[in-house]
Amino acid sequence: MGKFCTGAVGIGIAGAIIGMHMYMFLSPKDQRQIHRGLKTAVDDLKTVTEKLTEVM
């Protein structure tokens, strides 16, 4: 289990690094679209967590 978890974390970190490099090569317009999408996703997650805390 330890080797699997270490491998999964390594793959996750490698994916994050590759994603950051791809983001840096995008045009500013595409970067703004990604920012908007992430902001919407974060707002949705905040709403869901607020609802979950109200239920508990």
C-alpha positions in Angstrom: 0.0 0.0 0.0 2.9 2.4 0.7 4.4 2.1 -2.7 1.0 2.6 -4.3 0.3 5.8 -2.3 3.8 7.1 -3.0 3.3 6.4 -6.7 -0.1 8.1 -6.8 1.2 11.2 -5.0 4.1 11.3 -7.5 1.8 11.1 -10.4 -0.4 13.8 -9.0 2.6 16.1 -8.5 3.9 15.4 -12.0 0.4 16.2 -13.4 0.3 19.5 -11.5 3.7 20.5 -12.8 2.7 19.6 -16.4 -0.6 21.5 -16.0 1.3 24.6 -14.7 3.6 24.6 -17.7 0.7 24.2 -20.1 -1.1 27.1 -18.4 2.0 29.3 -18.8 2.0 28.7 -22.6 -1.7 29.7 -23.0 -2.7 33.0 -24.3 -3.9 35.6 -21.8 -7.5 35.2 -23.1 -7.4 31.4 -22.4 -5.9 32.0 -19.0 -8.8 34.3 -18.1 -11.3 31.7 -19.2 -9.6 29.2 -16.9 -9.7 31.7 -14.0 -13.4 32.2 -14.5 -14.0 28.4 -14.7 -12.0 27.8 -11.5 -13.7 30.7 -9.7 -17.1 29.2 -10.6 -16.0 25.8 -9.4 -14.7 27.2 -6.1 -18.0 29.1 -5.6 -20.0 25.9 -6.2 -17.8 24.0 -3.7 -18.4 26.7 -1.1 -22.1 26.5 -1.6 -22.1 22.8 -1.3 -20.0 22.8 1.9 -22.2 25.5 3.4 -25.3 23.3 2.8 -23.5 20.3 4.2 -22.6 22.1 7.4 -26.2 23.3 7.8 -27.5 19.7 7.5 -25.0 18.4 10.2 
